[in-house]
């Protein structure tokens, strides 16, 4: 199945150790949840969080939301136990932090055969190896770890994210070359609605499938930014109709709103309508 066939507009981090947050997530209008056993869980809470999350996912109740589990790195004392406990409870993917090479994914794949894998892209070496990482046969998605990446680069946080654009674009190219999902990094100031909207719009303009989020208050902005707008849906329908009429008349191009419409535009138009339909299907349940 095409990893991008379902929506990933809003991807919310939930600490695996917080039972109340795990329950609340079942009611949120998010496309996907990253159940975090890594950064969001204190060292002394990791075994208990692992057990709680395994029990919670086994019980179910998350509907059509994608369930992604971020395990601890396999070079830590918790990583392998995380995979052993969670790979068999039916997650939609396992997310590995700080991926820098395909070999790290090989090690995870050996522990979780058949489970789709996602990779955190958050180090300079990982960014430089993005193409090889994206080509891993079990990989289904990239998550940009912009906070860790900014720390590693030593760059400043700017509203336009100029210091990070090269890394973001490089990973997006690699993801699109392999047909996998690419989700933008988090926006830290969760009370800054205007800033969040601007960064969501930037990520959508670049081509990302959605945005990772740190607070439920950010969900609506991400869902709106990464969904096709009504104007885009209307244009897609009119382009398809005009092109089909042109083809019936033996012509290879059509004109809509004073612009040439060719087959490549029709491919995009059909993708837009398919995405809108997938979102409507997901929202019908959530």
Buried (B, 14 or more C-beta within 10 A) or exposed (E): EEBBEBBBBBBBBBBBBBBEBBEEBBEBBBBBBBBBBBBBBEEEBBBEBBEBBBEBBEEEEBEBBBBBBBBBBBEBEBBBBBBBBBBEBEBBBBBBBBBBBBEBBEBBBEBBEEBBBBBBBBBEEBBEBBBEBBEBEBBBBBBBBBBBBBEBBEBEEEEEBEBBEEBBEBBBBBBEEBEBBBBBBBBBEBEBEEBBBBBBBBBBEBBBBBBBBBBBEBBEBBBBBBBBEEEBBEBBEBBBEBBEEBBEEEEEEBEBEEEEBEEEBBEEBEEBBBBBEBBEEBBEEB
